[in-house]
Amino acid sequence: MKATRPLQFVHFAPVPLNTKGDGTVYAFLAVDEYSKYVFTLGVDKPLTDLSILFHLHRLLDHTNFKVQKPDFTLIMSVGENIESDIRKLIGSSGKVIFDEERAITEITPVVASFMEYMKGL
């Protein structure tokens, strides 16, 4: 099923980034499947249930998310073990699907574009 309107399907995933000073950190990104709008939610270390919930809360509070917040479905690559907490956070207007492959498929072009940009610096 493909999105037919903004924020119908929003893909959420932490992207691991290796750093020299801090080891692996996680950049939390979400992508609206319809518009391809990218929500940059922050970086955290380590990846924990609490960090997932924190960055998901940042998504839900993001100005561009709140403006158009109709019924939405989050497609998440992580967090299945805290599904009840996620459902409480998103409320009755949201649904959640745990599908790592689908979430990563939407996030990958964003990361690839960023890496290509960094090569040019």
FIKOLZA-1660 file (N, C-alpha, C; in steps of 0.1 Angstrom, whole numbers, plus 5000, padded with zeros to 4 digits):
% residues 121
   i   px   py   pz ch aa at
   1 5008 4988 5000  A  M  N
   1 5000 5000 5000  A  M CA
   1 5009 5012 5000  A  M  C
   2 5006 5022 4991  A  K  N
   2 5014 5034 4990  A  K CA
   2 5005 5046 4996  A  K  C
   3 5012 5056 5001  A  A  N
   3 5006 5067 5006  A  A CA
   3 4999 5075 4995  A  A  C
   4 4987 5080 4999  A  T  N
   4 4980 5089 4989  A  T CA
   4 4978 5103 4994  A  T  C
   5 4983 5106 5006  A  R  N
   5 4982 5119 5012  A  R CA
   5 4994 5121 5022  A  R  C
   6 4997 5134 5025  A  P  N
   6 5008 5136 5035  A  P CA
   6 5005 5130 5049  A  P  C
   7 5015 5125 5055  A  L  N
   7 5015 5119 5068  A  L CA
   7 5006 5106 5070  A  L  C
   8 5002 5101 5059  A  Q  N
   8 4995 5088 5060  A  Q CA
   8 5004 5077 5065  A  Q  C
   9 5016 5076 5059  A  F  N
   9 5026 5067 5064  A  F CA
   9 5039 5075 5067  A  F  C
  10 5043 5074 5079  A  V  N
  10 5056 5080 5083  A  V CA
  10 5065 5070 5088  A  V  C
  11 5077 5069 5082  A  H  N
  11 5087 5059 5085  A  H CA
  11 5097 5065 5095  A  H  C
  12 5100 5057 5105  A  F  N
  12 5108 5062 5117  A  F CA
  12 5119 5051 5119  A  F  C
  13 5131 5056 5120  A  A  N
  13 5143 5047 5122  A  A CA
  13 5155 5055 5128  A  A  C
  14 5162 5048 5137  A  P  N
  14 5175 5053 5141  A  P CA
  14 5185 5048 5132  A  P  C
  15 5194 5058 5127  A  V  N
  15 5204 5054 5117  A  V CA
  15 5217 5054 5125  A  V  C
  16 5224 5042 5125  A  P  N
  16 5237 5042 5132  A  P CA
  16 5248 5050 5124  A  P  C
  17 5255 5058 5132  A  L  N
  17 5267 5066 5126  A  L CA
  17 5279 5063 5134  A  L  C
  18 5290 5059 5128  A  N  N
  18 5302 5056 5135  A  N CA
  18 5310 5069 5136  A  N  C
  19 5314 5072 5148  A  T  N
  19 5322 5084 5150  A  T CA
  19 5335 5080 5157  A  T  C
  20 5345 5089 5155  A  K  N
  20 5358 5086 5161  A  K CA
  20 5358 5088 5176  A  K  C
  21 5351 5098 5180  A  G  N
  21 5352 5102 5195  A  G CA
  21 5342 5095 5203  A  G  C
  22 5330 5092 5198  A  D  N
  22 5319 5086 5206  A  D CA
  22 5315 5072 5202  A  D  C
  23 5322 5066 5193  A  G  N
  23 5317 5053 5188  A  G CA
  23 5305 5055 5180  A  G  C
  24 5296 5045 5181  A  T  N
  24 5283 5045 5174  A  T CA
  24 5273 5054 5181  A  T  C
  25 5268 5064 5173  A  V  N
  25 5256 5072 5178  A  V CA
  25 5245 5069 5168  A  V  C
  26 5233 5073 5172  A  Y  N
  26 5221 5071 5164  A  Y CA
  26 5214 5084 5160  A  Y  C
  27 5213 5086 5147  A  A  N
  27 5206 5098 5142  A  A CA
  27 5191 5093 5140  A  A  C
  28 5182 5099 5147  A  F  N
  28 5168 5095 5145  A  F CA
  28 5162 5103 5134  A  F  C
  29 5156 5096 5124  A  L  N
  29 5150 5103 5113  A  L CA
  29 5136 5097 5111  A  L  C
  30 5128 5105 5105  A  A  N
  30 5114 5100 5101  A  A CA
  30 5112 5107 5087  A  A  C
  31 5106 5099 5078  A  V  N
  31 5103 5103 5064  A  V CA
  31 5088 5101 5061  A  V  C
  32 5082 5112 5057  A  D  N
  32 5068 5111 5052  A  D CA
  32 5068 5104 5038  A  D  C
  33 5062 5093 5037  A  E  N
  33 5062 5085 5025  A  E CA
  33 5057 5093 5013  A  E  C
  34 5046 5101 5015  A  Y  N
  34 5040 5108 5004  A  Y CA
  34 5048 5120 4999  A  Y  C
  35 5052 5129 5008  A  S  N
  35 5060 5141 5003  A  S CA
  35 5075 5139 5003  A  S  C
  36 5080 5129 5010  A  K  N
  36 5094 5126 5012  A  K CA
  36 5100 5137 5022  A  K  C
  37 5092 5144 5029  A  Y  N
  37 5097 5153 5039  A  Y CA
  37 5104 5146 5050  A  Y  C
  38 5116 5151 5053  A  V  N
  38 5125 5144 5063  A  V CA
  38 5124 5152 5077  A  V  C
  39 5120 5145 5087  A  F  N
  39 5121 5150 5101  A  F CA
  39 5134 5146 5107  A  F  C
  40 5142 5155 5110  A  T  N
  40 5155 5152 5117  A  T CA
  40 5152 5154 5132  A  T  C
  41 5153 5144 5140  A  L  N
  41 5148 5144 5153  A  L CA
  41 5159 5144 5164  A  L  C
  42 5171 5143 5160  A  G  N
  42 5183 5143 5169  A  G CA
  42 5191 5131 5169  A  G  C
  43 5202 5132 5177  A  V  N
  43 5212 5121 5178  A  V CA
  43 5212 5116 5193  A  V  C
  44 5214 5104 5194  A  D  N
  44 5215 5098 5208  A  D CA
  44 5224 5086 5209  A  D  C
  45 5229 5084 5220  A  K  N
  45 5238 5073 5223  A  K CA
  45 5236 5069 5237  A  K  C
  46 5233 5057 5240  A  P  N
  46 5231 5045 5231  A  P CA
  46 5217 5044 5227  A  P  C
  47 5214 5035 5218  A  L  N
  47 5200 5032 5214  A  L CA
  47 5193 5024 5225  A  L  C
  48 5183 5031 5231  A  T  N
  48 5176 5024 5242  A  T CA
  48 5161 5026 5240  A  T  C
  49 5153 5019 5247  A  D  N
  49 5138 5021 5247  A  D CA
  49 5135 5036 5250  A  D  C
  50 5141 5041 5260  A  L  N
  50 5139 5055 5263  A  L CA
  50 5142 5065 5252  A  L  C
  51 5154 5063 5245  A  S  N
  51 5157 5071 5234  A  S CA
  51 5148 5070 5222  A  S  C
  52 5142 5059 5220  A  I  N
  52 5132 5057 5210  A  I CA
  52 5120 5065 5213  A  I  C
  53 5115 5064 5225  A  L  N
  53 5103 5071 5229  A  L CA
  53 5106 5086 5229  A  L  C
  54 5117 5090 5234  A  F  N
  54 5121 5105 5234  A  F CA
  54 5120 5111 5220  A  F  C
  55 5126 5104 5210  A  H  N
  55 5127 5109 5196  A  H CA
  55 5113 5107 5189  A  H  C
  56 5106 5097 5193  A  L  N
  56 5092 5096 5188  A  L CA
  56 5083 5108 5193  A  L  C
  57 5085 5111 5205  A  H  N
  57 5078 5123 5211  A  H CA
  57 5082 5136 5203  A  H  C
  58 5095 5137 5200  A  R  N
  58 5099 5149 5192  A  R CA
  58 5092 5149 5179  A  R  C
  59 5090 5138 5172  A  L  N
  59 5083 5137 5160  A  L CA
  59 5069 5142 5161  A  L  C
  60 5062 5137 5171  A  L  N
  60 5048 5140 5173  A  L CA
  60 5046 5155 5177  A  L  C
  61 5057 5161 5183  A  D  N
  61 5056 5175 5187  A  D CA
  61 5061 5184 5176  A  D  C
  62 5067 5179 5165  A  H  N
  62 5073 5187 5155  A  H CA
  62 5062 5195 5148  A  H  C
  63 5065 5208 5146  A  T  N
  63 5055 5217 5140  A  T CA
  63 5050 5212 5127  A  T  C
  64 5058 5206 5118  A  N  N
  64 5053 5201 5105  A  N CA
  64 5045 5189 5106  A  N  C
  65 5046 5182 5118  A  F  N
  65 5038 5170 5120  A  F CA
  65 5024 5174 5126  A  F  C
  66 5025 5183 5136  A  K  N
  66 5013 5188 5143  A  K CA
  66 5003 5195 5133  A  K  C
  67 5008 5202 5124  A  V  N
  67 4999 5210 5115  A  V CA
  67 4990 5201 5107  A  V  C
  68 4995 5189 5102  A  Q  N
  68 4987 5181 5094  A  Q CA
  68 4984 5167 5100  A  Q  C
  69 4983 5167 5113  A  K  N
  69 4982 5154 5120  A  K CA
  69 4968 5148 5119  A  K  C
  70 4964 5142 5107  A  P  N
  70 4952 5135 5106  A  P CA
  70 4955 5121 5111  A  P  C
  71 4947 5111 5108  A  D  N
  71 4951 5097 5111  A  D CA
  71 4964 5094 5104  A  D  C
  72 4973 5088 5111  A  F  N
  72 4986 5085 5106  A  F CA
  72 4990 5071 5110  A  F  C
  73 4999 5065 5102  A  T  N
  73 5005 5052 5106  A  T CA
  73 5020 5054 5106  A  T  C
  74 5026 5051 5118  A  L  N
  74 5040 5050 5119  A  L CA
  74 5045 5037 5115  A  L  C
  75 5055 5037 5106  A  I  N
  75 5062 5024 5102  A  I CA
  75 5076 5025 5108  A  I  C
  76 5078 5016 5118  A  M  N
  76 5090 5017 5126  A  M CA
  76 5099 5005 5124  A  M  C
  77 5112 5008 5125  A  S  N
  77 5122 4998 5124  A  S CA
  77 5126 4992 5137  A  S  C
  78 5122 4999 5148  A  V  N
  78 5126 4995 5161  A  V CA
  78 5114 4997 5171  A  V  C
  79 5115 4991 5183  A  G  N
  79 5105 4995 5193  A  G CA
  79 5094 4985 5195  A  G  C
  80 5095 4973 5189  A  E  N
  80 5084 4963 5190  A  E CA
  80 5082 4959 5205  A  E  C
  81 5093 4959 5212  A  N  N
  81 5092 4955 5226  A  N CA
  81 5086 4965 5235  A  N  C
  82 5084 4977 5230  A  I  N
  82 5077 4988 5238  A  I CA
  82 5065 4993 5231  A  I  C
  83 5059 4984 5224  A  E  N
  83 5047 4987 5216  A  E CA
  83 5036 4994 5224  A  E  C
  84 5033 4989 5236  A  S  N
  84 5023 4995 5244  A  S CA
  84 5026 5010 5248  A  S  C
  85 5039 5012 5251  A  D  N
  85 5043 5026 5253  A  D CA
  85 5041 5035 5241  A  D  C
  86 5045 5030 5230  A  I  N
  86 5044 5037 5217  A  I CA
  86 5029 5040 5214  A  I  C
  87 5020 5030 5216  A  R  N
  87 5006 5032 5213  A  R CA
  87 5000 5043 5223  A  R  C
  88 5004 5043 5235  A  K  N
  88 5000 5054 5244  A  K CA
  88 5004 5067 5240  A  K  C
  89 5017 5068 5235  A  L  N
  89 5022 5081 5230  A  L CA
  89 5016 5086 5218  A  L  C
  90 5012 5078 5208  A  I  N
  90 5007 5083 5196  A  I CA
  90 4992 5085 5197  A  I  C
  91 4985 5079 5207  A  G  N
  91 4971 5081 5209  A  G CA
  91 4962 5074 5198  A  G  C
  92 4949 5078 5199  A  S  N
  92 4939 5071 5191  A  S CA
  92 4940 5075 5176  A  S  C
  93 4946 5086 5172  A  S  N
  93 4947 5090 5158  A  S CA
  93 4958 5083 5151  A  S  C
  94 4967 5076 5158  A  G  N
  94 4978 5069 5151  A  G CA
  94 4978 5054 5152  A  G  C
  95 4984 5048 5143  A  K  N
  95 4986 5034 5143  A  K CA
  95 5001 5031 5142  A  K  C
  96 5006 5019 5145  A  V  N
  96 5020 5016 5144  A  V CA
  96 5021 5003 5137  A  V  C
  97 5031 5002 5128  A  I  N
  97 5034 4989 5122  A  I CA
  97 5049 4988 5124  A  I  C
  98 5054 4976 5128  A  F  N
  98 5068 4973 5129  A  F CA
  98 5073 4966 5117  A  F  C
  99 5080 4972 5108  A  D  N
  99 5084 4967 5096  A  D CA
  99 5098 4973 5093  A  D  C
 100 5108 4967 5098  A  E  N
 100 5122 4972 5096  A  E CA
 100 5125 4975 5081  A  E  C
 101 5122 4965 5073  A  E  N
 101 5126 4966 5059  A  E CA
 101 5119 4978 5052  A  E  C
 102 5106 4979 5055  A  R  N
 102 5099 4991 5048  A  R CA
 102 5104 5004 5053  A  R  C
 103 5106 5005 5067  A  A  N
 103 5111 5018 5072  A  A CA
 103 5124 5021 5067  A  A  C
 104 5133 5011 5066  A  I  N
 104 5147 5014 5061  A  I CA
 104 5147 5017 5046  A  I  C
 105 5137 5011 5039  A  T  N
 105 5136 5014 5025  A  T CA
 105 5134 5029 5022  A  T  C
 106 5126 5036 5031  A  E  N
 106 5123 5050 5029  A  E CA
 106 5134 5059 5034  A  E  C
 107 5141 5054 5045  A  I  N
 107 5152 5062 5051  A  I CA
 107 5165 5061 5043  A  I  C
 108 5167 5050 5036  A  T  N
 108 5180 5048 5029  A  T CA
 108 5183 5059 5019  A  T  C
 109 5174 5063 5011  A  P  N
 109 5178 5074 5001  A  P CA
 109 5182 5087 5008  A  P  C
 110 5176 5090 5020  A  V  N
 110 5180 5102 5027  A  V CA
 110 5194 5101 5032  A  V  C
 111 5198 5089 5038  A  V  N
 111 5211 5087 5043  A  V CA
 111 5221 5087 5031  A  V  C
 112 5218 5081 5020  A  A  N
 112 5226 5080 5008  A  A CA
 112 5229 5095 5003  A  A  C
 113 5219 5103 5003  A  S  N
 113 5220 5117 4998  A  S CA
 113 5230 5124 5008  A  S  C
 114 5228 5122 5020  A  F  N
 114 5236 5129 5030  A  F CA
 114 5251 5125 5029  A  F  C
 115 5253 5112 5027  A  M  N
 115 5267 5107 5025  A  M CA
 115 5273 5112 5012  A  M  C
 116 5265 5113 5002  A  E  N
 116 5271 5119 4989  A  E CA
 116 5274 5133 4991  A  E  C
 117 5266 5141 4999  A  Y  N
 117 5269 5155 5002  A  Y CA
 117 5282 5156 5010  A  Y  C
 118 5284 5147 5019  A  M  N
 118 5296 5148 5028  A  M CA
 118 5308 5144 5020  A  M  C
 119 5308 5136 5010  A  K  N
 119 5319 5133 5002  A  K CA
 119 5324 5145 4995  A  K  C
 120 5315 5155 4991  A  G  N
 120 5319 5167 4984  A  G CA
 120 5325 5178 4993  A  G  C
 121 5325 5176 5006  A  L  N
 121 5330 5186 5014  A  L CA
 121 5345 5185 5015  A  L  C
% end
